[in-house]
Amino acid sequence: MDKNYQYLHDKFKYINDLNHALEMLCWDEDVMMPIGGAKARNSALASLTTTIHQQLNLPEVASRLQDVDESALDQWQLANIKHMRKAVVNATILSERLVADLAVTTKESTQAWRTLRGQNNWHDFMPLLSKTVALIKQKAKIKAGYYGVDAYDALLDEFSPGINRQYIDPIFDELKHFLPQAIPKIVDKQSSKVSLPFNQSFAIDKQYALSQDLMRVIGFDFNHGRVDTSQHPFCGGVPSDVRITTRYNEHDFLSSALAVCHETGHALYEMGLPQKYITQPVAKALGMAVHESQSLLVEMQACSSPEFIAILAQYAQRHFGQSNSLSKDNLMKHLLKVRPDFIRVDADEVTYPLHVILRYEIEKALFADEITVADLPAIWQEKMSGYLGVDTTNNYKDGVMQDVHWSSGDFGYFPSYALGALLAAQLFAAAKHSNPEIMPSIAKADFKPLMSWLNHNIHQYGSLYTFDELVTKASGKSLDASAYIAHIKARYM
């Protein structure tokens, strides 16, 4: 093996180990850490983040990347070098001070958000968010200048490499044309389908047990992961130790059940990444649009199907007792109910993309300096009212403060949710066409045929291909909205 490549391989393995430690500290901070540990934890996170930044800035790393003999490398190694070079550039163009400030500020903002959201306290949250936005704008401006792109495009590329506003806008425009017409028709059609309410309490320990059952059915490996509780469901950790979380509502078990299905989709993507290169950049997941496609494919396509809902009803009655409200037919009415509402993570799959589009439009305006952080509640209310007919006036906790992403500095992330929903529909259609046994197997609580297809066509490739190459290779065409629209029409119209 080329000696320069071997050095880089070993260096990025070391960086991967540091990122492993960083991931676990972040998981612990969200799930286990007492509130009094915040200051010291933030300092530790900043130190680890700057250490990784320093490693990427080492002169020998740059010189080895320049001198590596590409003619001696195979396809995977060449792709690995490409991702190494991008990681080094993204590190070297940012100052260590900015990296440290971002690490501390976003953690302080997120920790405050956990308390202030529950208090509906926009007044005290706004200056913290303003500080975060100012730092993200600094970063975005630097990256935009280097790459010769728009500031917001630079942020989009962080979460979904190769995707920009030019790629997104036509797809979202098609959804904005279709969904506002479809939603009233679906709501009207469903108006006669009255569901039985859940007139019982669902104990948290029983919901936890149900969560584990559902994860096992889908294929989660508890030797390499676990499920816990957090304020906002997420998937973290590393491929060999995946940590997912959910949150529980004692009056509605479906919220946690579907969140667990969603996060398990993320987890199985991580667990299926190419083991041969697992410590290297080329083995990482190919951005959040692909990641969200895996979680939404499991949650919305597979686990919201009649075949799986029948399985869910059986498990629900096993844990919570026999009840007409827990029948398959009644659970279908609950799960497939289309109703414009406040909360994105609890939204049905028809209204869901509009939640994402309004955030995308707000982010574009914010990073074009057309609006300020102080304007966000009013803009939020205007768009929620216009797209979904929902009034969020003075309701910050269910409005502009509902998501953790902005406090975490994750601007540019939200579009991946809607793109992921579209890709989920496109991949699921391709999978079912390739293997007609997928749905009959799910009806028997067997996800192996579906997961085998996803592993063969998506998971095993990590970041070997570009987004468009991977999507085309798996589904036969570039991403568009047609499969999602066809899915909505078939399931709801």
DOVEX-363917 format. One record per residue (C-alpha): residue number from 1; residue in one letter; x, y negated, z negated. Coordinates in Angstrom, 2 decimals. Each point is the difference from the previous one (the first is absolute). Layout:
<sites>
  num  residu       c1       c2       c3
  NUM       A        X        Y        Z
...
</sites>
This chain:
<sites>
  num  residu       c1       c2       c3
    1       M     0.00     0.00     0.00
    2       D     1.18    -3.54     0.77
    3       K     1.74    -1.31    -3.16
    4       N    -1.79    -3.35     0.19
    5       Y    -3.37     1.69     0.18
    6       Q     0.92     2.25    -2.95
    7       Y     0.90    -3.07    -2.09
    8       L    -3.30    -1.66     0.91
    9       H    -1.96     3.19    -0.68
   10       D     1.52     0.20    -3.49
   11       K    -0.47    -3.72    -0.67
   12       F    -3.69     0.10     0.93
   13       K    -0.47     3.13    -2.11
   14       Y     1.32    -2.04    -2.94
   15       I    -2.36    -2.86     0.87
   16       N    -2.82     2.53     0.22
   17       D     0.83     1.14    -3.55
   18       L    -0.19    -3.59    -1.21
   19       N    -3.35    -0.43     1.73
   20       H    -1.16     3.23    -1.69
   21       A     0.76    -1.53    -3.39
   22       L    -1.70    -3.25     1.04
   23       E    -3.15     1.87     1.06
   24       M    -0.24     1.82    -3.32
   25       L     0.50    -3.17    -2.03
   26       C    -2.75    -1.68     2.04
   27       W    -2.35     2.97    -0.51
   28       D     0.67    -0.03    -3.75
   29       E    -0.60    -3.75    -0.15
   30       D    -3.41     0.44     1.63
   31       V    -1.08     3.10    -1.92
   32       M     1.83     0.48    -3.32
   33       M     1.96    -3.09    -1.07
   34       P    -1.22    -1.91    -3.07
   35       I    -0.62    -3.68     0.68
   36       G     2.90    -0.98    -2.22
   37       G     2.46     1.69     2.34
   38       A    -0.72    -2.35     2.91
   39       K     2.87    -2.47    -0.40
   40       A     2.72     2.63    -0.35
   41       R    -1.53     2.10     2.78
   42       N    -0.08    -2.96     2.37
   43       S     3.67    -0.60    -0.68
   44       A     0.82     3.65     0.68
   45       L    -1.99    -0.02     3.23
   46       A     1.74    -3.18     1.14
   47       S     3.42     1.55    -0.78
   48       L    -0.79     3.16     1.97
   49       T    -1.39    -2.01     2.91
   50       T     3.08    -2.22     0.17
   51       T     2.30     3.04    -0.30
   52       I    -1.67     1.53     3.07
   53       H     0.32    -3.34     1.76
   54       Q     3.72    -0.13    -0.86
   55       Q     0.57     3.51     1.34
   56       L    -1.61    -0.92     3.31
   57       N     2.19    -3.12     0.17
   58       L     3.31     1.82    -0.42
   59       P     2.43    -0.99     2.80
   60       E     0.97     3.65     0.54
   61       V    -3.63     0.92     0.71
   62       A    -0.13    -2.63     2.75
   63       S     3.34     1.06     1.47
   64       R    -0.91     3.70    -0.01
   65       L    -3.30    -0.76     1.72
   66       Q     1.95    -1.86     2.67
   67       D     2.62     2.73     0.45
   68       V    -2.19     3.12    -0.14
   69       D     0.40     2.24     3.08
   70       E    -3.56     0.25     1.28
   71       S     1.00     2.48     2.70
   72       A     0.68     2.54    -2.78
   73       L    -3.48    -0.35    -1.53
   74       D    -3.21     1.92     0.64
   75       Q    -3.50    -1.46     0.39
   76       W    -0.71    -0.10    -3.74
   77       Q     3.37    -1.54    -0.86
   78       L    -0.37    -2.68     2.67
   79       A    -3.42    -0.93    -1.39
   80       N     1.50     0.01    -3.48
   81       I     2.70    -2.46     1.07
   82       K    -2.68    -2.26     1.51
   83       H    -1.88    -0.12    -3.31
   84       M     3.22    -0.53    -1.95
   85       R     0.91    -3.00     2.15
   86       K    -3.42    -1.55    -0.51
   87       A     0.20     0.53    -3.77
   88       V     3.44    -1.63    -0.12
   89       V    -1.12    -2.99     2.07
   90       N    -3.07    -0.51    -2.17
   91       A     2.25     0.01    -3.06
   92       T     2.84    -2.15     1.28
   93       I    -2.23    -2.85     1.18
   94       L    -1.53    -0.40    -3.48
   95       S     1.90    -1.40    -2.97
   96       E     0.43     2.07    -3.13
   97       R    -1.67    -2.79    -1.98
   98       L    -3.12     0.11     2.18
   99       V    -0.19     3.79    -0.30
  100       A     0.27    -0.18    -3.80
  101       D    -2.51    -2.86    -0.25
  102       L    -2.50     1.96     2.11
  103       A     0.40     3.10    -2.16
  104       V    -0.63    -1.88    -3.25
  105       T    -2.70    -2.38     1.27
  106       T    -2.14     2.67     1.63
  107       K     0.18     2.17    -3.13
  108       E    -0.96    -2.93    -2.25
  109       S    -2.85    -0.87     2.34
  110       T    -1.26     3.60     0.14
  111       Q     0.19     0.47    -3.76
  112       A    -1.97    -3.22    -0.52
  113       W    -2.53     1.04     2.66
  114       R    -0.88     3.13    -1.96
  115       T    -1.24    -2.18    -2.85
  116       L    -1.23    -3.09     1.83
  117       R    -2.10     1.90     2.53
  118       G    -2.09     1.52    -2.78
  119       Q    -0.48    -3.50    -1.40
  120       N    -1.07    -1.40     3.40
  121       N     2.77    -2.54    -0.61
  122       W     1.04    -1.47     3.34
  123       H     1.16    -3.21    -1.68
  124       D     2.96     1.67    -1.75
  125       F     0.71     2.48     2.78
  126       M     0.25    -2.60     2.78
  127       P     3.38    -1.52    -1.03
  128       L     1.53     3.48    -0.29
  129       L    -1.28     0.94     3.44
  130       S     1.21    -3.34     1.39
  131       K     3.51     0.77    -1.26
  132       T    -0.10     3.44     1.62
  133       V    -1.27    -1.41     3.31
  134       A     2.74    -2.64     0.03
  135       L     2.69     2.67    -0.35
  136       I    -1.60     2.26     2.62
  137       K    -0.12    -2.98     2.37
  138       Q     3.73    -0.52    -0.53
  139       K     0.68     3.61     0.85
  140       A    -2.35    -0.04     2.99
  141       K     1.59    -3.17     1.40
  142       I     3.50     1.49    -0.23
  143       K    -1.02     3.25     1.68
  144       A    -2.03    -1.80     2.65
  145       G     2.98    -2.18     0.85
  146       Y     2.31     2.98     0.34
  147       Y    -2.33     2.14     2.10
  148       G    -1.51    -2.86     1.99
  149       V    -3.57     0.79    -1.00
  150       D    -2.87    -1.65    -1.85
  151       A     0.29    -0.02    -3.81
  152       Y    -3.10     2.16    -0.48
  153       D     1.15     2.43     2.69
  154       A     3.21     0.42    -2.02
  155       L    -2.10     1.06    -3.00
  156       L    -2.19     2.34     2.05
  157       D     3.11     1.79     1.25
  158       E     1.08     0.75    -3.58
  159       F    -3.06     2.16    -0.56
  160       S    -0.76     1.25     3.52
  161       P     3.15    -0.16     2.16
  162       G    -0.68    -0.98     3.59
  163       I    -3.44    -1.43    -0.69
  164       N    -0.70    -3.72     0.30
  165       R    -2.92    -2.40     0.42
  166       Q    -0.01     0.50     3.77
  167       Y    -0.53     3.73    -0.60
  168       I    -2.60    -0.46    -2.74
  169       D    -2.19    -2.85     1.25
  170       P    -1.67     1.75     2.98
  171       I    -0.79     3.06    -2.12
  172       F    -1.46    -2.05    -2.83
  173       D    -1.96    -2.13     2.47
  174       E    -1.68     3.17     1.28
  175       L    -0.94     0.97    -3.55
  176       K    -1.32    -3.51    -0.70
  177       H    -2.24     0.38     3.04
  178       F    -1.24     3.51    -0.82
  179       L    -0.39     0.08    -3.78
  180       P    -2.23    -3.06    -0.64
  181       Q    -2.46     1.44     2.51
  182       A     0.23     3.57    -1.29
  183       I    -0.26    -0.66    -3.73
  184       P    -3.59    -1.40    -0.06
  185       K    -1.18     2.86     2.24
  186       I     1.55     2.61    -2.29
  187       V    -1.31    -1.66    -3.15
  188       D    -3.48    -0.10     1.50
  189       K     0.20     3.64     1.08
  190       Q     1.10     1.06    -3.50
  191       S    -2.65    -2.06    -1.81
  192       S    -2.39     2.95    -0.16
  193       K     2.65     2.37    -1.40
  194       V    -0.26    -0.68    -3.71
  195       S     2.60     1.69    -2.18
  196       L    -0.54     1.27    -3.52
  197       P     1.96    -2.06    -2.56
  198       F     2.65     1.57    -2.20
  199       N    -1.90    -0.14    -3.27
  200       Q     2.77     1.52    -2.04
  201       S     3.42    -0.78    -1.37
  202       F     3.05     1.60     1.61
  203       A     2.64     0.66    -2.66
  204       I     3.49    -1.15     0.99
  205       D     1.60     3.34    -0.89
  206       K    -2.44     1.81     2.28
  207       Q     0.64    -2.50     2.81
  208       Y     3.71     0.62    -0.47
  209       A    -0.54     3.75     0.29
  210       L    -2.12    -0.54     3.13
  211       S     2.79    -2.15     1.46
  212       Q     2.49     2.81    -0.45
  213       D    -2.37     2.49     1.63
  214       L    -0.49    -2.23     3.04
  215       M     3.74    -0.58     0.30
  216       R     0.64     3.76    -0.03
  217       V    -2.62     0.59     2.70
  218       I     1.60    -2.61     2.25
  219       G     3.45     1.45    -0.60
  220       F     1.79    -2.08    -2.65
  221       D     3.02     1.75    -1.55
  222       F    -0.03    -0.61    -3.76
  223       N     3.56     1.32    -0.23
  224       H     0.99    -3.17     1.83
  225       G    -2.46    -2.59    -1.24
  226       R    -2.67    -1.10    -2.47
  227       V    -3.11    -2.18    -0.36
  228       D    -0.41    -2.74    -2.61
  229       T    -2.12    -3.06    -0.71
  230       S     0.71    -3.62     0.99
  231       Q    -1.95    -3.19     0.54
  232       H     0.35     0.31     3.78
  233       P     0.34     3.44     1.68
  234       F     3.33     0.55     1.76
  235       C     2.48     2.60     1.19
  236       G     3.63    -0.37    -1.05
  237       G     3.05     2.02    -0.93
  238       V     2.12     1.93     2.48
  239       P    -0.69     2.98     2.31
  240       S     1.19     2.53    -2.58
  241       D    -1.93    -1.69    -2.84
  242       V    -3.09    -1.81     1.28
  243       R    -1.99    -2.03    -2.53
  244       I    -3.60    -0.90     0.79
  245       T    -2.46    -1.90    -2.17
  246       T    -3.71    -0.66    -0.12
  247       R    -2.45    -1.88    -2.23
  248       Y    -3.19     1.33    -1.55
  249       N    -3.57    -1.26    -0.31
  250       E    -2.05     1.94    -2.55
  251       H    -3.18    -0.80     1.94
  252       D     1.25     0.96     3.49
  253       F     2.45     2.87     0.50
  254       L     0.09    -0.50     3.77
  255       S     2.22    -3.07    -0.26
  256       S     2.85     1.93    -1.62
  257       A    -0.64     3.15     2.06
  258       L     0.34    -1.83     3.32
  259       A     2.97    -2.01    -1.27
  260       V     1.75     3.26    -0.86
  261       C    -0.75     1.42     3.46
  262       H     1.42    -3.18     1.53
  263       E     3.19     0.02    -2.07
  264       T     0.46     3.73     0.60
  265       G     0.10    -0.76     3.72
  266       H     2.89    -2.37    -0.70
  267       A     1.68     2.60    -2.21
  268       L    -0.14     2.78     2.59
  269       Y     1.62    -2.27     2.57
  270       E     2.88    -0.60    -2.42
  271       M     0.26     3.68    -0.86
  272       G     0.07     0.93     3.69
  273       L     2.86    -2.31     1.04
  274       P     3.05     1.73     1.59
  275       Q     1.99     1.63    -2.79
  276       K     3.22     0.26     2.03
  277       Y     0.35    -3.79     0.03
  278       I    -2.00    -0.81    -3.15
  279       T     2.68    -2.28    -1.53
  280       Q     0.33    -2.02     3.22
  281       P    -1.96    -2.93     1.48
  282       V    -1.12     2.09     3.00
  283       A    -1.96     2.31    -2.32
  284       K    -2.09    -2.82    -1.49
  285       A    -3.67    -0.38     0.89
  286       L    -0.55    -2.04     3.16
  287       G    -1.54    -3.08    -1.59
  288       M    -3.25    -0.63    -1.79
  289       A    -2.34     0.17     3.01
  290       V     0.98     3.66     0.43
  291       H    -0.07     0.53    -3.76
  292       E    -3.51    -1.43    -0.27
  293       S    -1.10     2.15     2.94
  294       Q     0.94     3.07    -2.03
  295       S    -1.88    -1.09    -3.12
  296       L    -3.06    -1.23     1.89
  297       L    -0.06     3.11     2.19
  298       V    -0.25     2.12    -3.14
  299       E    -2.42    -2.30    -1.85
  300       M    -2.30    -1.32     2.72
  301       Q     0.25     2.54     2.81
  302       A     0.40     3.33    -1.82
  303       C    -1.27    -0.56    -3.56
  304       S    -3.03    -2.04     1.04
  305       S    -1.11     2.70     2.44
  306       P    -3.08     2.15    -0.76
  307       E     2.29     3.02    -0.13
  308       F     2.08    -1.41    -2.85
  309       I    -2.88    -1.70    -1.82
  310       A    -1.52     3.46    -0.46
  311       I     3.24     1.07    -1.71
  312       L     0.03    -3.19    -2.08
  313       A    -3.57     0.69    -1.19
  314       Q     1.02     3.46    -1.19
  315       Y     2.95    -1.35    -1.98
  316       A    -2.02    -2.93    -1.39
  317       Q    -2.72     2.29    -1.33
  318       R     2.65     2.30    -1.45
  319       H     1.47    -2.87    -2.02
  320       F    -3.05    -2.17    -0.73
  321       G    -2.87     2.52    -0.04
  322       Q    -2.86     0.85     2.34
  323       S    -1.88    -3.06     1.21
  324       N    -2.03    -0.97     3.07
  325       S     2.03    -3.21     0.11
  326       L     3.16     2.11     0.57
  327       S    -1.42     1.95     2.94
  328       K     1.74    -0.10     3.35
  329       D    -2.82    -2.01     1.60
  330       N    -0.04    -2.59    -2.77
  331       L     3.79    -0.34    -0.05
  332       M    -0.07    -0.53     3.76
  333       K    -2.48    -2.84    -0.45
  334       H     2.30    -1.59    -2.58
  335       L     3.24     0.54     1.91
  336       L    -1.30    -0.99     3.42
  337       K    -2.02    -2.98    -1.21
  338       V     0.91    -3.11     1.98
  339       R    -0.35    -3.08    -2.14
  340       P     1.97    -3.25     0.29
  341       D     1.50    -0.61    -3.44
  342       F     2.81    -1.72    -1.87
  343       I     2.73     2.59    -0.47
  344       R     2.25     1.20     2.83
  345       V     1.19     3.23    -1.62
  346       D    -3.60     1.08    -0.64
  347       A    -1.29    -1.08     3.41
  348       D    -1.62     2.43     2.43
  349       E     1.92     0.77     3.17
  350       V    -2.24    -2.22     2.16
  351       T     0.40    -3.25    -1.95
  352       Y     3.58     0.80    -1.07
  353       P     1.81    -1.46     3.05
  354       L    -1.70    -3.37    -0.50
  355       H     1.46    -0.19    -3.51
  356       V     3.43     0.44     1.58
  357       I    -0.56    -2.38     2.91
  358       L    -0.97    -2.87    -2.28
  359       R     3.18     0.51    -2.06
  360       Y     2.07     0.15     3.20
  361       E    -1.50    -3.27     1.22
  362       I     0.65    -1.66    -3.37
  363       E     3.61     1.17    -0.01
  364       K     0.59    -1.27     3.52
  365       A    -1.34    -3.43    -0.97
  366       L     2.00    -0.06    -3.24
  367       F     3.32     0.72     1.72
  368       A    -0.78    -2.42     2.80
  369       D    -0.36    -2.66    -2.75
  370       E    -3.59    -0.63     1.06
  371       I    -1.27     0.67    -3.52
  372       T     1.50     0.08    -3.50
  373       V    -0.38     2.39    -2.93
  374       A    -2.45    -2.45    -1.57
  375       D    -2.27     0.41     3.04
  376       L    -0.24     3.79    -0.29
  377       P    -3.23     0.36    -2.04
  378       A    -1.95    -2.29     2.34
  379       I     1.37     1.67     3.14
  380       W    -0.72     3.40    -1.54
  381       Q    -3.60    -0.93    -0.72
  382       E    -0.47    -1.39     3.51
  383       K     1.26     3.18     1.66
  384       M    -1.72     2.46    -2.38
  385       S    -3.27    -1.83     0.57
  386       G     0.51    -0.15     3.77
  387       Y     1.16     3.59     0.55
  388       L    -1.84     1.90    -2.73
  389       G    -2.68    -2.31    -1.36
  390       V     1.53     0.20    -3.49
  391       D     0.20    -3.00    -2.35
  392       T     3.20    -0.19    -2.09
  393       T    -0.40    -3.55    -1.30
  394       N     1.88    -0.24    -3.33
  395       N     0.31     3.82    -0.02
  396       Y     3.77     0.20     0.30
  397       K     0.46     3.48    -1.48
  398       D    -2.20     1.55     2.70
  399       G     1.19    -2.49     2.59
  400       V     3.40    -1.49     0.63
  401       M     1.60     1.71    -3.04
  402       Q    -1.28     3.52     0.60
  403       D     3.12     1.47     1.66
  404       V     3.44     0.38    -1.51
  405       H     1.81    -0.55     3.32
  406       W     0.36    -3.79    -0.03
  407       S     1.24    -0.14    -3.58
  408       S     2.56     2.64     1.04
  409       G     1.10    -2.12     2.96
  410       D    -1.24     2.57     2.53
  411       F    -1.09    -2.45     2.67
  412       G    -0.26     1.75     3.36
  413       Y    -1.15     3.28    -1.57
  414       F    -3.79    -0.34     0.38
  415       P    -0.25     0.44     3.82
  416       S     1.43     3.51    -0.43
  417       Y    -3.22     1.04    -1.76
  418       A    -2.23    -0.75     2.98
  419       L     2.57     1.26     2.51
  420       G     0.26     3.11    -2.16
  421       A    -3.78     0.50     0.14
  422       L     0.08    -0.18     3.79
  423       L     3.00     2.32     0.23
  424       A    -1.64     2.42    -2.44
  425       A    -3.00     0.35     2.30
  426       Q     2.24     0.39     3.06
  427       L     2.21     2.64    -1.62
  428       F    -2.92     1.90    -1.52
  429       A    -1.70     0.19     3.40
  430       A     3.25     1.28     1.54
  431       A     0.46     2.55    -2.80
  432       K    -3.52     1.40     0.34
  433       H     0.36     0.19     3.77
  434       S     3.30     1.86    -0.41
  435       N    -1.32     2.40    -2.65
  436       P    -3.78     0.61    -0.13
  437       E     0.46     1.95    -3.24
  438       I     0.82    -3.12    -2.02
  439       M    -3.58    -0.87    -1.01
  440       P    -1.15     3.59    -0.67
  441       S     3.08     0.39    -2.20
  442       I    -0.74    -3.19    -1.96
  443       A    -3.51     1.40    -0.59
  444       K     1.77     2.91    -1.75
  445       A     2.14    -2.40    -2.09
  446       D     3.01     0.78     2.20
  447       F     2.00    -3.02     1.20
  448       K     2.93     2.04     1.32
  449       P    -0.90    -0.28     3.73
  450       L    -0.42    -3.78    -0.26
  451       M     3.17    -0.48    -2.02
  452       S     1.95     2.27     2.31
  453       W    -1.01    -2.18     2.96
  454       L     0.89    -3.21    -1.85
  455       N     3.34     1.39    -1.13
  456       H     0.85     1.19     3.51
  457       N    -1.07    -3.22     1.73
  458       I     0.65    -2.75    -2.57
  459       H     1.71     0.92    -3.28
  460       Q     3.03     1.93     1.25
  461       Y     1.18    -2.85     2.21
  462       G     0.52    -2.59    -2.75
  463       S     1.27    -3.12     1.77
  464       L     1.57     1.78     2.99
  465       Y    -2.35    -1.72     2.47
  466       T    -1.49    -3.46     0.35
  467       F    -3.62    -0.52    -1.05
  468       D    -1.32     0.09     3.55
  469       E     2.13     3.03     0.91
  470       L    -1.26     1.95    -3.00
  471       V    -3.66    -0.91     0.57
  472       T     0.17     0.84     3.70
  473       K     1.85     3.26    -0.64
  474       A    -2.62     1.08    -2.56
  475       S    -3.23    -1.22     1.60
  476       G     0.82    -0.44     3.69
  477       K    -0.38    -3.80     0.11
  478       S     0.87    -3.26    -1.75
  479       L    -2.09    -1.17    -2.92
  480       D    -3.36    -1.61     0.79
  481       A    -3.41    -0.31    -1.66
  482       S    -1.90     2.47     2.19
  483       A     0.30     3.10    -2.21
  484       Y    -1.00    -1.95    -3.11
  485       I    -3.03    -1.55     1.74
  486       A    -1.03     3.38     1.39
  487       H     0.34     1.48    -3.51
  488       I    -2.19    -2.72    -1.55
  489       K    -2.64     0.44     2.67
  490       A    -0.04     3.78    -0.42
  491       R    -0.09     0.00    -3.81
  492       Y    -2.30    -2.98    -0.62
  493       M    -1.87    -1.04     3.15
</sites>
